[in-house]
Amino acid sequence: MILSISGVILLGIIVFLFFRKDGLKGSHAVVCGLFGFFVSGTAIAPSIKAGSASLASLLGGIKF
């Protein structure tokens, strides 16, 4: 759950920055949001969630 919330916040910030700096139109942001909403209901959603969790654990295990 925490990965989902932080992922949503991170993606929201990225979309906001694109909207403000790179000329992302509001309609593009709506399409991106709807795409994510509809992808979450498909059969590929568990694979995407597992891949993002794996990436998060990989990045979390990096020692500086």
C-alpha positions in Angstrom: 0.0 0.0 0.0 2.8 2.4 0.8 4.5 1.7 -2.5 1.2 2.5 -4.3 0.7 5.8 -2.4 4.3 6.9 -2.9 4.2 5.8 -6.6 1.0 7.8 -7.1 2.5 10.9 -5.4 5.7 10.6 -7.5 3.9 10.2 -10.8 1.6 13.0 -9.8 4.6 15.3 -9.2 6.1 14.3 -12.6 2.8 15.0 -14.4 2.6 18.3 -12.6 6.1 19.3 -13.6 5.4 18.3 -17.2 2.2 20.3 -17.1 4.1 23.4 -15.7 7.4 23.2 -17.5 7.1 21.1 -20.7 3.7 22.2 -21.9 1.7 19.1 -21.0 -1.8 20.0 -21.7 -4.6 19.3 -19.3 -6.2 16.8 -21.7 -2.9 14.9 -21.8 -2.9 14.7 -18.0 -6.5 13.4 -18.0 -5.6 10.8 -20.6 -2.6 9.6 -18.6 -4.7 9.4 -15.5 -7.5 7.5 -17.2 -4.9 5.1 -18.8 -3.5 4.3 -15.4 -6.9 3.8 -14.0 -8.0 1.4 -16.7 -4.7 -0.5 -16.7 -5.1 -1.2 -13.0 -8.2 -3.2 -13.8 -6.6 -5.4 -16.5 -4.8 -8.8 -16.2 -1.4 -7.1 -16.5 -1.8 -5.1 -13.3 -0.3 -7.7 -11.0 2.8 -8.0 -13.2 3.2 -4.2 -13.2 2.8 -4.1 -9.4 5.3 -6.9 -8.9 7.8 -5.2 -11.3 7.5 -1.9 -9.5 7.9 -3.6 -6.1 11.0 -5.4 -7.3 12.4 -2.2 -8.6 11.7 -0.4 -5.3 13.4 -3.2 -3.4 16.4 -3.0 -5.7 16.7 0.7 -5.3 16.1 0.4 -1.6 19.0 -2.0 -1.3 21.6 0.3 -2.9 24.2 1.3 -0.3 26.2 4.5 -0.8 
